[in-house]
């Protein structure tokens, strides 16, 4: 079978299947290049051809630049709090951009930025909840202590009588 490849506005071929696979493996041809062979109705991307059914990845990892959003997502986590919220937003934006443009790299950075961002936000929420709980408990305990101290102050300290005792019904002792 004779295969023709269209790359950079140039036609290459005829190639055998073995030659085509060898050029794909060496990087001389890309899966984004178009191919045609006898019996084929139109030119199709090599990625959609039966010749791409080898162990080659659909998009080589070194094919494009790393997403700046993915790097920013990871770096934003250095600034806890609002930086972690930014990391989550940037991570989602980066994953969307990488999905739209498979030549972009950085999916790992974006995923790590998201994971750290969500973890830091969760830790901050837990800490905030604990701090609020401690504050509420302290204020309740403080109110109870103040109430108890006021009750102690209301007792008669000169006669050592218990609070709320009726001192009018006691017998009077005179020397």
C-alpha positions in Angstrom: 0.0 0.0 0.0 1.3 3.5 -0.9 0.6 6.2 1.7 0.9 9.9 1.1 1.3 12.4 3.9 0.5 16.1 3.8 2.8 18.1 6.2 3.5 21.8 6.3 1.8 22.3 2.9 4.0 19.7 1.3 3.1 16.2 0.1 5.4 13.4 1.2 5.3 9.9 -0.3 4.6 7.4 -1.4 5.5 5.7 1.8 5.1 2.1 2.9 3.4 1.4 6.2 6.7 0.5 7.8 8.3 3.7 6.5 5.4 5.8 7.8 5.6 4.2 11.3 9.4 4.7 11.3 9.0 8.4 10.5 6.3 8.7 13.2 8.5 7.1 15.8 11.5 9.3 14.8 9.3 12.5 15.0 9.8 13.3 11.3 6.0 13.0 11.0 3.3 14.0 13.5 0.0 12.4 14.3 -1.5 15.8 13.4 -0.3 15.5 9.8 -2.8 14.3 7.2 -2.6 11.0 5.2 -4.2 9.6 2.2 -3.9 6.1 0.6 -5.6 4.2 -2.2 -9.3 3.6 -1.3 -9.4 6.5 1.1 -12.1 9.1 0.3 -10.2 12.1 1.8 -7.2 13.2 3.7 -7.5 12.4 7.4 -5.2 13.2 10.4 -2.7 10.3 11.0 -4.1 10.2 14.6 -7.4 8.9 13.1 -5.8 6.5 10.7 -5.2 2.8 11.3 -1.4 3.5 11.2 -1.7 5.4 14.5 -2.9 2.2 16.3 0.6 1.7 17.6 2.2 2.4 21.0 2.7 6.1 20.1 0.9 8.6 22.3 -1.7 10.8 20.5 0.2 13.9 21.5 3.8 13.5 22.5 4.5 15.1 25.9 7.2 17.3 24.6 5.0 18.6 21.8 4.0 21.9 23.3 4.7 24.5 26.0 3.6 24.1 29.6 0.4 26.0 30.5 1.2 29.2 32.4 -2.1 28.8 34.2 -1.0 25.4 35.5 2.2 26.8 36.9 0.4 29.8 38.4 -2.1 27.4 40.0 0.7 25.5 41.7 2.6 28.7 42.7 -0.5 30.4 44.2 -0.6 27.9 47.0 2.5 29.5 48.4 0.1 32.3 49.6 -2.3 30.5 51.9 -5.9 31.7 52.2 -6.8 33.8 49.1 -3.8 32.3 47.2 -5.4 28.9 47.6 -8.7 30.1 46.2 -6.8 31.6 43.3 -5.0 28.2 42.9 -8.3 26.4 42.6 -9.6 28.9 40.0 -6.4 28.9 38.0 -6.2 25.0 38.1 -9.7 24.7 36.7 -8.9 27.3 34.0 -5.7 25.4 33.1 -7.4 22.0 32.8 -10.0 23.6 30.5 -7.3 25.1 28.4 -5.3 21.9 28.2 -8.4 20.0 27.3 -9.1 22.4 24.4 -5.5 22.4 23.3 -3.9 19.0 23.7 -0.4 20.4 22.8 -0.3 22.2 26.1 1.5 20.4 28.9 1.1 21.0 32.6 -1.9 18.8 33.6 0.1 17.5 36.6 0.8 21.0 37.8 -2.8 21.9 37.4 -4.0 18.8 39.3 -1.5 19.4 42.1 -2.5 23.1 42.3 -6.1 22.0 42.7 -5.4 19.3 45.3 -3.2 21.6 47.4 -5.7 24.5 47.0 -8.7 22.4 48.1 -6.7 20.9 51.0 -5.5 24.3 52.3 -9.0 25.8 52.0 -10.4 22.8 53.9 -7.8 23.2 56.6 -8.6 27.0 56.9 -12.3 26.2 57.2 -11.6 23.6 59.9 -9.4 26.0 61.8 -11.9 28.8 61.5 -14.7 26.6 62.8 -12.5 25.5 65.8 -11.5 29.1 66.6 -15.2 30.2 66.6 -16.1 27.2 68.7 -13.4 28.0 71.3 -14.5 31.6 71.4 -18.1 30.7 72.0 -17.2 28.2 74.6 -14.9 30.7 76.4 -17.6 33.3 76.4 -20.2 30.9 77.8 -17.7 29.7 80.5 -16.9 33.3 81.2 -20.6 34.1 81.7 -21.0 31.2 84.0 -17.9 32.1 86.1 -19.1 35.7 86.3 -22.5 34.6 87.5 -21.0 32.3 90.1 -18.7 35.1 91.3 -21.6 37.4 91.6 -23.5 34.9 93.7 -20.5 34.5 96.0 -20.3 38.3 96.4 -24.0 38.4 97.4 -23.5 36.2 100.4 -22.9 37.7 103.8 -19.2 37.3 104.5 -19.3 38.7 108.1 -21.7 36.0 109.4 -20.5 33.3 107.1 -24.2 32.7 106.4 -25.0 30.9 103.2 -26.4 33.1 100.4 -30.2 33.6 100.4 -30.5 32.5 104.1 -33.2 34.1 106.1 -31.3 35.8 109.0 -34.5 37.4 110.5 -35.7 34.0 112.0 -32.5 33.3 113.9 -32.4 33.7 117.7 -30.5 36.7 118.9 -27.8 35.8 121.5 -26.7 38.6 123.8 -23.8 38.3 126.1 
